[in-house]
Structure formats: structure tokens, C-alpha cells
């Protein structure tokens, strides 16, 4: 292959250095002599160029990626053939692969790993919306440029869902370290398969290693089919339960439990990144860049000094700090944890992992909300932060109740609710529902009352009488304020099955 260095393809692209090889092709850094810029050339290996199936797969890659225009996808510039050897011209990305970064650093900083997962998921989303499945998502196929941004490359076995693919014989394509169960079994592959692979990549970024190893590729593939993923929090205890829940859902073997699409996954990852930044009070590297791209509602969870340039944050802080402290009383906002209160076992029970956005205020009677912007603090694994009801100056709720609901999607048989509160002494009922959405009224038949506590302690365990029925939502319905109190604060809520 080295004899090709210096070759001028179609009197335009001069091959300067080989920078990668694969089963189908080799990749070269090249000079575009017409535009005088560096490009990457993927040149099909001569020994397989005569294989019509492989040739069609190579051409399909060019067509597939040429449809994509996204900041986190390595773009196609040109395609052609020279002396019977097809090639693809791609933008040249100076930097390293994500795999090389993991090998160099081991486990990545948590916020950086989440930021890269967001960028990769957004890139895959751009492909999936065009019915293109990558089919080989792995850190070797993610480039980190000089600015630290992730770019997905090598759609070499990608194909459109609208095509009758060349893999109809059930062959397993892709690296089995990251292969989805359905792809390992030769079943239909969709965008959800790419999301599984991304979940494995996220696991590796967080722990520094892939979850499964084996004597050969087939053995590894079968472990993806048959075995549960190792607990990411055991491998790395500082991973929040919210982030662990994202990994679990992305890598669910049952497609009904896995993320349905990139949009759902990205939304949860964005919530986790915001809470990570809130907990640490700072952000570095690519996490800083991605934080600026979060939706406005999610970005509001991030401290001002993290999401704004330092000088602007300082000016704004002087204006608003007193107002924020007075209205919300959230003195610990720069020390937020993330996720639920862990995934530890409690006796024979196991805590249910929750998404970062799983908590919701519930005010069907008043209808004006009960601090919805602070609900995540009730499941963030930080007892210094809290969600609170509105202030009731007479010491009376003046209505039947208010509450905070937790979405345990896709659902579970919930046995216990654990409560931590700095305002002990309030009374509450606990309701559950297996509806697809929160019931609109507390009297809605979708709710079932499963417990009543007349005097909630600062650390309260509530046994739920669910009769073994599955529930999606658990509602803490506050019916009476604590003696002499004008509000209720909830530091932590945790569900156990």
C-alpha cells in the first residue's frame, strides 16, 4: 500500500500518508491540488474492488453520507474512480479517534462523556431522520477534532431502511464489542440498534473498558444477546443514578424498553449534563460547548457562571442573586447531585433508576404550578437541594392537596417510597398510576391510593400496597402542612421494587 503514496487520483488528489485501514478500504490524508486543501481519501482495496457486492456497499456509503450535512458528521466532498478503484473524498479531521482518547485517558470525565454522547446521538439523529442506519457505531468511528468536537465517520456498512440491503442473508456486520442483540442475531436493524451501540460507547467512556469480553467475536456477540450489562455504578461509583438509567435504557435488550428514537435519548442526556454542571458548579472541555446548545428549559438548570462567559455571568449575578435566593431558597444550587439517590439494594429490594427529568410538580386544583423548575432537585442524590411547595402564609394548604410525581417509565412493581425532608410533620397520601400520562385530577380513576402517612418523618420509608401491580407514576400527595409550617420541602424521593 505504501507504493500508493504520491499517487495523483484523477489528476487532483495526491495521496500523502496512510492514516487508517479496514477490510474494504484504506484511508489516506491527501492534498486537493485544485482547492489546495487537505482532505481524507477512502480508497477501496484493489483485491476486493472486483466484488460487486462490496463495490455496491462502498458506493452506497458515498451516497448515504452525501445526504448528511451535520456539524457532527464527517462530510463527503467528492467521489470517483481511478483506474477501476473507487474512492470517496471526505473532510479531513485533525485530531484523534474517541477510541484513542479512551486508551490514552482511561475513563473520561463524566460531563465530557455525556457531551460526546449528545453529539454522537445528534449526528445519528440526522442520519436516522433520512432513514439511514450507521450499523457500526463504535469509538473508532468517532473523530475528536482539534477543538474537541466529536464527528461520526465511516458509514461503510450503513444502508437506507428503504433499501433491500445486502445483509438480507442475516450476516452480522459491525464490531461485536458494540453490536446490538438484534444485529448479532441477524434480525432487522433500525435506528434503535445504533442507539444500543451508542449506549455501549457511553459505558466505555465512563468506565474505560467495554462491558463484555470473550474468546472471539461470536462469543462477545452472544454475551450482548444473553447477558445483562454490568452495573456502570459499580464500575464507577460517582456515576449518578440518572446517568446509569440512561445507559440502562439505551442498552435494553427488549426494544420496547429501549429508547425509541434519538430525540428521547438526547433529551435525557441533556438533562443529565445540565445536572452534572449544576452539581459541580463548573464545566470544562466539550461539555462547555454542548451546554450552550441545550434547550432553554434545560439550560436554566445550569448555574449562570457556567452557561455564560465569566464577565457576563459576574454582572448578571450581581443583579439576580438576591432575587433567586429570596424566591427559591435554593442555597445549595451550585452543589447539586445528579440522578436519584443511587441504585443500592435495600434489604431484598432494589432502587429503580430514574431519568433526570422524571420528577414533576402536580397541582391539579390550583393549576398554577408548584416550583416546576426545581423538581429535579428531589431526585438528584443531593440532600442539600430540594423541591418545595409554594408558600402558604396561613399555614393551611387552602385546598385538598398538592404533590410531586415521579415517572418510573417504562414502569415497575413499586414496593417502597423513601422520603427525605427538612420539613418533617406533614401529612401525605401516596398514589400510583400505570397510565401513559399523569392523570389530570386526583379523583381520576387512573390513580390508586396505596399508602397514607399522617406524620412524615425526616427520613421516611413508606410501604406501598400495590398488590403486585405495575405502576409508571408514583405521586406524593401532600394533604397537610407541618405544624407551624408554611410549605413542604422534599430533599429526596427514591422508589424501590
N, C-alpha and C positions, 0 to 999 in steps of 0.2 A: 504494500500500500504506500510505503514511503516514496516509491518512484513517482507517485502522482503529484507530489509537492512541486509547485511551479507550473503545473498544467493550467492552461487557459481554457476554460469551458466556454464554448460558443463565442470565442474572441472577446469575452467580457469579464469572467470571474476567474481570478488567479488564486489557486489553492496555496495557502501559506503554511498551515500547520494542521495536523490531525488532532482534534480535541475530544473525540469520542467514537466508539464503535458499538455496533449491535449486530444482531443476527441478520438483519436485512440490509443495513447500510452503515456507512461511516460518515462522521460529521467533521467538517473542516472549517477552520477560520479562513476566510478568503477576502480578497480585495475586489470590490466592484470597480473596475477600471473606468467605467463610464461616469459614475457619480463620485468616484474617489472616496469611498467609504468602506468600512469593514462590514462584512456580512457573515452569516453561517451558511454553509452549504451541506445539505444532507444528500449524499451521493449513494445511489443503490449499488450494492456489491455486484461485481460482474458475474460471479458464479451463480447468482440466483436471478439475474435480470431476464433470463430466458424463461423463467417460471411465470406463466400467465397469471396465475392466482396472486402470487407475490407482487407482480408488476401492477396488477389492478389495485391491490391493497395500498401500495406506495402512492399511486396516482390519487386514490381516494383520500389519503391523508392530505395531499395538497389541496384538493377540492374542499375538504371539510374545514381545515384551518383557515383557508382563504375566506370563508364565510364569516369568520370571527374577527371582530375588532373590539378589543378589550384591553385595558391597561395591564391586566394580569395574565394575558395570554401572549406567548411569543408569536408575533405575527408573520405571515407568509408574504414575501415580497415578490417572488417570481417563481417560475417552474419551467423546466425544459428538459431536453435530452441532448447528449453529446456522444456521438459515436455509439449509439444504441444504449447508453447508460442514462436513465432518468435521474434528475436531481431536483431538489427543492431549495429555494433561497429563502432564508429566514433572517429576521433581525438578529444581530449579534449582541449577546448579553455578556458583558464583562462581569465576572464575579465567581460564585461557586454554586454547586448544587445544594439543595437542602440536605441531602444525604451527607455530603462532605461537611456541612456545618454541624450536623449532629455528631458525626465521627470526631470532629475537632473539639466540640464543646461538651459532648455528652448531653444530658438533659438540658433543654433550653429554658430560659426564664419563662415563667408561666404566661405572663402577659404577651411576650413575644410569640410563644407557641400559638396562643389564641389568635393573635393578629394575623399570623401566617395562615392559620386555618380559615379565617374570614376571607382573606384574599384568594386563597385557592377555591373556596366554596363559591365566591362571586364569579371567578373565572369559569368554573364548571357550570354555574347557572347560565352564563352567557352561551355556553355550548348546548346545554340541555334544552333551552328555550328554542333552539334551532333543531332539536331532535337529534343532536349529536352526542353520543356517549363516548367518553375517553377510553374506558376499558383497561387502562394500565396506570392508574393514579398511584404514584409512589414518590418518595422524596428525591429519587434520582431524576425524576421528570419535572422537578420544580427548581427553577434557577433563582438565585438571590442576586440581584444586581448590585452595583456599587453603592446605590442609595439605600439598600436594604429591603427593597420591594421584591415580592415573590411573583414569578411568572411561570405559568404552566406551559410545558412544551411536550413534544413527542406524542402527537396524536397518531402514532404509527399504526395502531390497531383500532383506531376509532372508526365508527361507522354510523351512518344515519339509521335511526329507528324506522325510517320509511323504506329502507332498502331490504332486499333479501340478501342477507350478509353472507360472507364467505366462511362464516363459522357455523353454518347450519348443521354441520356434522357433529356438533357438540364438543369440539375441541376446546380445551381450556386455554385461553390466551391471557397473558398478563403474568406479572410476578406473583408467585403464590404467597409470599410474605404478606401481601396486602389484598389477596383475592377474596371476593365475596363468596359466601356459601353457594349461592345460586350459580355463579360463574364457575366455581370449582366443579359443580355437578353437571355443567353443560346446559343449564336451563337458560331461559330468556334473560337477557341482561338489559337493564334500564338505568336511568339516572340514579336510582336508589343504590345500584351496585357501586357506582362511583362514590356515593356518599359513605358507604361502608368502608371502602378503601381509604377515603379521607379520614374516617374515624380511626383507622389503624395508624395512619400517618400522624395524627394528633397524639395518639397513645405513645408512639415512638418519640415524638418531640418532647413529651412530658417526662418520659422515663429513660430515654437514651437507648432503648432497645425495642425490637419488635416483640409482640406478645407470644408468638409461637415459634418454636424451632423443631426441626426433625431431621431424620437421616437423609431425606431427599425432598424434592419439591412436592411430590404427591403426598408424602406424609404430612407436610405442613398444610397443604390444601385441605386434607381431611380433618385436621385439627380445627380449621376455620369452620368446617361443616358441623363437627360434633361437640366441640368443647366451648365452654363459656370463657370469655375473655378474663384474664387475670384482673384483680381489683387494682385499678390505677392508683387508688389512695393508699393501698398497702405498699405499692412500689414507690410512691412519692407522697408521703402523708400531708404535705402542705397543699396538695391539690384540693380545691373546695368541692363540696358535695354537688354544687350546681354544675361545675365543670365535669365532674365524674358522671353526672347524669347525662350530659351531652354526649360524652364518649359512649356510655352505655346505649343510649338511644340510636346514635349513628351506627353502631355495630350490632344492633339487634339482628338475630338470625331470622326472625319472623318479620317479613316485610310489612305486616300490619302494625308492628311496633316500632319499626324504623322510621326515621324522618321521611315524610312523603316527598319532599322536594327541597331544593337548595334554599328557598326562601325561609322555610321553617328553621333549618339548621343555622343559617346566617343570623336570624333574629335572636336565637338563643345564645349564639356565640357573642353577638354584640352586647347582650345583657351581661354576660359573664365578664367581658373585657371592661365594661363600664364599672362593674362592681370590684374588679381587681384593682382598677385605678383608684377607685374611692377608698378601698381598704388600705392601699399603700400610700396614697396621697401624692403619688408621682407616677410618671411613665417615661420609658426610655426607648430608643430604637424605633423599630417599625410600629410598636404599639402606639407611640405618639402620633404617627401619621394616620393610622387607622382610626384612632379616637376622633380625629377631626372629621371623619366621614360618617360617623354614626348618625342615625336619625335623631332629630331634635329631642324627642321624648327620652330616648335612651341616654343621650349626651348629658341631659340635665342631672343624671346620677353622678357625673364626674365632677370633682372639685374644680372650681373656676381656674385655679392656678395651673391645673393640668391641661385643660382644654383650650386655654388662651395663652398667647405669648406672655412672658413674665411681666413685662412692663404694663401691659394692658390689664392683666389679672390684678396687679397691685393697685392700680387706680380703681378698678371696679370693686375690689374687695373693700376699700375704704368706704364706698358708697353703700354696699349692701350687707356687710357682715352683721351689723346690728339688727337690721330688719329680718334677716334669715334666722338669726339666733332667737329673736323675740317671737317669731311666728311659729317656728317648728321646734324649737328647743332641742335641736339635734347637735349637741355639743361635740359628740364624737364622730362627726361626719367624715373627718379625714382619717379615721381608723376603722373603716368598715371591713367586715369579713365578707366572704363570698359564699353563696350557697346555703344549704340547710345546715343543721347542726351536726354534720358528719354522717357517716354510714355505719356507725358502730352497731354491734349487736346489743340488745338489752334483754338479758335473760334468753328466752327462746325466740325472741322477736328480732327483726332486722329493720333498720330505718329505711324508709322509702326515699330515694333520691329525688330531688325536685329541681325543676328548671329555675333559673334566676328570676324569671318573670311569672312564677307560679302563684304568688300571693295577690289578692285583690280585695280592696275595701268593698263592703256590702252595706248599702244604705237605701233599701227599697222604700222606706217610709219617708225619710227626709228628702232623699233624692238629690242632695247637693254634695254628696261625697264625704268621705272621712279620710282626709290626707292620702289620696291615692298615690301621690309621688313618693311616699315613704313606706309603702307596703313591703318592698323588697328587704327592708331592714329587719323584718320579723322572721326572715328565713336565711339570714346572711352569715350565720355562725359567729356573730359578734355580739355578746350580751351588752356591750356599751351603746349599741344603737337600738332604735326601737321605732315601731309604728305606734301611733296614738290616735284615739278618737278625737273629735272636736271637743272644745272646752264647753262644758255646760255649767254656767255660772250659778245656777240654783242648786247644784248638787244632785239634780234629777235629770235623767235622760229625756224626759218630756215626750217619750214615745216608747213603743213596745221593745225596741232594741236596735242596736247597730252591730256590725260584725266585720270580721276579716275571714275570707275564704281562701283555701289552698287548693290548687288544681294539681291533682296527683296523676295526671294523664300518663299513660292511657288508662289507668285505673288499677285498683288493688283491693284486697280484703283488708281494710284498715282495722287494727286491733286496739291501738292506743294513740292518744294525742298527748304530747308533752308540751307544757306551757311554762315559760319563764316570764315573770312580770315584776317590775318595780312598784306596781300599784296593787298589791295583794288586797283581797277582801271583796272584790267584785263578784257578782253572780253571773252565770252564763249557762246556756244550753249548747249542746253540740249536735249539729245536723250533718247528714251525709246525703249525697245525691249521685246517681250514675247517669244523669242527663248529659247531653253533648255540650250544653252551655249552662251557666249559672241560672237556676230558676229565678224568675222575675220578682217573686214575692215570697216572704217567709211562710205564707199559707199555701204556697204552691204544692200540689201533691208530689212533685218531684223531690221535695225534701222529706227526710225521715229523721226524727229526733232520736238520738241514740245515747244521750247522756245529759245529766243536769248536775251542776256544781253550784252550791249556794254560797260558798266562801272559798274563792280560788286562792291557793297559797302561792308564795313567790316562786316555788318550783312545784308544779302540779302535774301528776300523771292521771289521765282520765281514761278509764277502760270503756271502750265503745261497744255497745250491744248491737252489732250489725247482723247477727245471725248468719255469719259467714257469707254475706252478700258483698259483691264487688261494688266499690264506690270510686267515683272520679273526683268529686268535690267534697271537702270537709270544711264545715263552717263553724267558727266560734262565734256564737250569737250572744252578745253581751246584753243582759237584761237589767242589771242594776249596778250603779257606780259603787266604788268602795266607800266606807263610812268617812264622811268629811271630804271626799274627793270630788273633783270636777271633771275628771277624764280617766281613761284607762290606757295604760301603755303596755305593749307586748314586745318583749325583747326577742323571744324565740318561740317558734312553733315547730314541732317535729312530729312526723307521722311514722308509726311503726306497724308492720304487718307480721 
